[in-house]
Amino acid sequence: MKSNLQVRDERLSEVSGMQKAAMLMVALNIEAASGVFKFLDPIDIETLSAEITKVRNIPSKIIDGVVDEFYTMVTAREYVLEGGIDYAQALLEKTFGIPKAVEIIDKVKRLTTIKGFDVLKKAEPAQLINFLNKEHPQTMALILSQLSPDQTANALKELPEDMRIDVAHRIATLGKIAPQTLKQIEHVVDEIAGLSMSQSVGKLGGAKCLAAILNRLNVSLTKDILLKMEDKDPETTYEVKRLMFIFDEIINIADKDIQKILRETDRKDLALSLKITDEKLKEKIFKNMSERAADLLKEELQYMGMVKLKEVEAAQAKIIDIIKALEEAGEISLNLRGGPEEVYV
């Protein structure tokens, strides 16, 4: 028969991190809780406040469990800062036993990773490069691949040309990263978060990641990077170019150019391509067609049965090829940075 403590721990495992945070705020007095709020971002305050309103009739044992978990995390963090991960784990094992100690250390590592990257995500491009410019290009690529495409694009602008090409190529070819490779960025995150990085194997970077980043750069800089990358690795560069425009970005193309694209597109391919898109993109397409053509397309979509995903992706690829051909011929202009449509005079 399970003990009360085992039952409590099982129920706690079903509670999300945000729910635990809300319970902790409720368990604290108002003054202490408001002190915590001062250190949170407005978005986090809004999310946490909404979760606090849902805290109703929670058994005291669960609240006690949340407070205990918070206490162990604070204690673990102090141990880590005092003597590192190994020292902390040794002390926690004596206190809680091996299984519980490993669980606590894993949570500390995950939180550290989040904290370290949160700091980087809030840094200005010049500040970000200042953090990273003493690091090996592979380390820079590993870290930049984990940030948003916009932030990474702006950071690449700050790098010297040779370094920019090297880092861009490394982002495109990262792929699977083994635990030992992640140690390259451990000391960087140590400086930022004050703790050690998680040692899990992860999928980082890749051609799609670099394509998203380059889509945020100006055209001349993008062409320069791709041209010089092509000398180093033609195959990867081709893959990046292929991914430079994704189907959903059609929503950022000017209406007059959408109409040119539609004139070149087979209706069956168009219907298939819209099968898995959101309503905003569909409406963008409908408003650039005649009323009769739009009604026919809506009807076709309505009665379209199940289709293979690869057929939808093939149809989208055909339309992307049309878009690229029209853009290369100077017939249309792509607005890949997601800003307002270009003004034509």
URZIDA-V102209 format. One record per helix or strand of 2 or more residues. SS is the DSSP state (h for helix, s for strand). FROM is the first residue (numbers start at 1). TO is the last residue. If there is no record, write none. Layout:
SS|FROM|TO / SS|FROM|TO
This chain:
h|4|13 / h|17|27 / h|30|37 / h|42|52 / h|60|96 / h|98|121 / h|125|132 / h|137|144 / h|149|158 / h|161|172 / s|175|177 / h|179|193 / s|202|204 / h|207|214 / h|219|232 / h|234|243 / h|247|252 / h|255|263 / h|267|273 / h|279|286 / h|291|302 / h|309|328
